[in-house]
Every structure is written in C-alpha cells, then in structure tokens.
Amino acid sequence: MKGLLLAAAALGFAGTIGTANAVDIPLTATSLDIWSQLTTGDDENSLRQQALPGTRSLLSLLTLAPATPPKGAAGSIFLNATANTVGNFLGSGIPTPVTFTVPASCDATCLGTQLSLSSFGRASLFEFGFTIGTGGTLSIDHDDGISLFRDLGGGNNPDFGVCSPASCPNDLFPVGASHPTNVATSGPITLGPGSYDLFYESNNNLPEVLQTHFNAVPAPLIGHGLLVLLAVGGVLFGGKLLESHKKHAA
C-alpha cells in the first residue's frame, strides 16, 4: 500500500516538473551585419570560408548596424533559403515565412547579392545579435558553419578573442562547427542570460539553413511547488494511516 502511495506521489511530482518545461522556440535577432564577396581559388579550409569573427576582415561589408539600439534588425533566426540571394535567405523560413527588418544600409543591391557559389567561389557571412533574459539550452541546425560568442564589449566590437579554424577559445560551440558542412545540428549547449553574437556563413551553393532551437529554463512556479508539497504530504499522511491500521489490526 505504501509502495503504491509512493509511486503515485512520484508520478505526481514528475507531472509537476514536466508541465514546467519550456517550449522549443527560435531566437530573435536584434542586430544584423552581412559580409559577402567572390572567393575564387578558395577551398573548404580557407579562412574566408569559416563562420568566424576574423572572416569579417576578409570579405566586403554589405551592412553596418548602429552601435546602439535600435540596431536595425528584427526577426526569428529560423531560416532556409529557397533561392540563392541574401534577401531570400532572410525572407524564407520553415514552417512559416520569416521576414527580417534589415538595416537601412542593406538596400536592394544588398538583398539581391548572391549567397554563395559552387566550388567555394563566393561566401556570405552573417552576424546576428540576440539577447536572452533567462538561461536555457540551444541547438542549431545549420548548413554551412556557425560560431557563437558572448557579447562582452557591446556594440559591433565584442571581444571575441583570437580565432582560427583550429582553435577559438571563446567560441561556445566546438570550433569544428564553423567549418563548411552539409546540414548538421550543433548542441545542445547551455547559455546564461545575456547578449550573444551568432556567426553564420553560407558557401558552396544551396542549401543554406540556419535554424535555432532554444529551450528556456523556467523559474520555479508557486503552483507547482504547492502541488509537490501536497503530493509529499499525501504520502506522509497515507503512511501514518497505514501504520495506524496495522496497530489496530494487531
């Protein structure tokens, strides 16, 4: 009898925790910069083909987000290009269309820029800034590479440290995730509240996929805590009743 009571309480406890789990959601970008350039002669190991901060100085800047909010971009980071242009990438999402409000500096020419070419003949690098108010876990589906950094300095110049395709100590993902790839999933990793910079690079033609999946860790809920206390109290009360019944039966 006591075993049944304990089992029922355990199920109730698990249920209270389960209902507190957060839903998997895309992150929302609040800033965006884009670099793109013909990269004839590169291969997949070239620095210009890596989704790393240092790649910015090797490509041509298409946009420049303001240093202070509002930073000129807004949209869910859940993208899958159906055509090989910057504008299509920022305007296409799965399962529903995603439209970015891009910086004013990304004009029609910017939006019409090719994302990439086969044989690594063109590369486009995107830097998405986002802020989360609570900690959680993050996984990213991507084709091609990604890297992620805590924004330590603010503005457009966070302190990313020295990075190479072989070593990038401040990258929150393994540095290999910055390399050109077929569609892959990196993570989950654990993030705390704060601001972050996500680098994504498109290269070697379509597909171009960048889809974030964030699960926030919710704060304890009073209601759930009360249910747990009731469950535990029920076990104790039931145990006392069982012991009392045994004594009277004896």
ChimeraX attribute file (.defattr): number of C-alpha atoms within 10 A of each C-alpha:
attribute: neighborCount
match mode: 1-to-1
recipient: residues
	/A:1	9
	/A:2	15
	/A:3	10
	/A:4	10
	/A:5	18
	/A:6	18
	/A:7	13
	/A:8	15
	/A:9	20
	/A:10	16
	/A:11	13
	/A:12	17
	/A:13	19
	/A:14	12
	/A:15	14
	/A:16	18
	/A:17	15
	/A:18	11
	/A:19	9
	/A:20	14
	/A:21	13
	/A:22	13
	/A:23	11
	/A:24	14
	/A:25	16
	/A:26	19
	/A:27	20
	/A:28	19
	/A:29	23
	/A:30	21
	/A:31	28
	/A:32	28
	/A:33	25
	/A:34	24
	/A:35	22
	/A:36	26
	/A:37	20
	/A:38	18
	/A:39	21
	/A:40	12
	/A:41	10
	/A:42	16
	/A:43	15
	/A:44	15
	/A:45	11
	/A:46	14
	/A:47	16
	/A:48	27
	/A:49	30
	/A:50	32
	/A:51	32
	/A:52	32
	/A:53	27
	/A:54	16
	/A:55	22
	/A:56	21
	/A:57	10
	/A:58	14
	/A:59	20
	/A:60	15
	/A:61	17
	/A:62	21
	/A:63	19
	/A:64	18
	/A:65	22
	/A:66	17
	/A:67	13
	/A:68	11
	/A:69	11
	/A:70	12
	/A:71	20
	/A:72	22
	/A:73	21
	/A:74	20
	/A:75	21
	/A:76	20
	/A:77	24
	/A:78	26
	/A:79	27
	/A:80	24
	/A:81	21
	/A:82	15
	/A:83	16
	/A:84	19
	/A:85	19
	/A:86	23
	/A:87	23
	/A:88	21
	/A:89	25
	/A:90	22
	/A:91	19
	/A:92	19
	/A:93	21
	/A:94	12
	/A:95	9
	/A:96	9
	/A:97	14
	/A:98	19
	/A:99	17
	/A:100	21
	/A:101	17
	/A:102	22
	/A:103	21
	/A:104	12
	/A:105	15
	/A:106	22
	/A:107	13
	/A:108	10
	/A:109	12
	/A:110	18
	/A:111	18
	/A:112	14
	/A:113	17
	/A:114	23
	/A:115	29
	/A:116	27
	/A:117	19
	/A:118	11
	/A:119	15
	/A:120	22
	/A:121	18
	/A:122	24
	/A:123	28
	/A:124	31
	/A:125	31
	/A:126	24
	/A:127	24
	/A:128	22
	/A:129	26
	/A:130	21
	/A:131	17
	/A:132	16
	/A:133	10
	/A:134	14
	/A:135	17
	/A:136	18
	/A:137	16
	/A:138	20
	/A:139	19
	/A:140	21
	/A:141	19
	/A:142	28
	/A:143	27
	/A:144	27
	/A:145	30
	/A:146	31
	/A:147	26
	/A:148	25
	/A:149	22
	/A:150	22
	/A:151	20
	/A:152	14
	/A:153	11
	/A:154	14
	/A:155	15
	/A:156	19
	/A:157	11
	/A:158	15
	/A:159	14
	/A:160	20
	/A:161	12
	/A:162	12
	/A:163	16
	/A:164	15
	/A:165	17
	/A:166	11
	/A:167	12
	/A:168	20
	/A:169	15
	/A:170	17
	/A:171	21
	/A:172	16
	/A:173	19
	/A:174	17
	/A:175	23
	/A:176	18
	/A:177	25
	/A:178	27
	/A:179	23
	/A:180	23
	/A:181	17
	/A:182	14
	/A:183	14
	/A:184	14
	/A:185	15
	/A:186	18
	/A:187	15
	/A:188	15
	/A:189	13
	/A:190	15
	/A:191	19
	/A:192	14
	/A:193	12
	/A:194	14
	/A:195	16
	/A:196	20
	/A:197	25
	/A:198	23
	/A:199	25
	/A:200	28
	/A:201	32
	/A:202	34
	/A:203	30
	/A:204	22
	/A:205	19
	/A:206	20
	/A:207	19
	/A:208	25
	/A:209	27
	/A:210	25
	/A:211	21
	/A:212	21
	/A:213	19
	/A:214	23
	/A:215	21
	/A:216	22
	/A:217	17
	/A:218	12
	/A:219	10
	/A:220	10
	/A:221	11
	/A:222	9
	/A:223	10
	/A:224	17
	/A:225	14
	/A:226	12
	/A:227	15
	/A:228	20
	/A:229	14
	/A:230	15
	/A:231	20
	/A:232	18
	/A:233	13
	/A:234	16
	/A:235	21
	/A:236	15
	/A:237	13
	/A:238	16
	/A:239	17
	/A:240	13
	/A:241	13
	/A:242	13
	/A:243	13
	/A:244	12
	/A:245	11
	/A:246	10
	/A:247	9
	/A:248	7
	/A:249	7
	/A:250	6
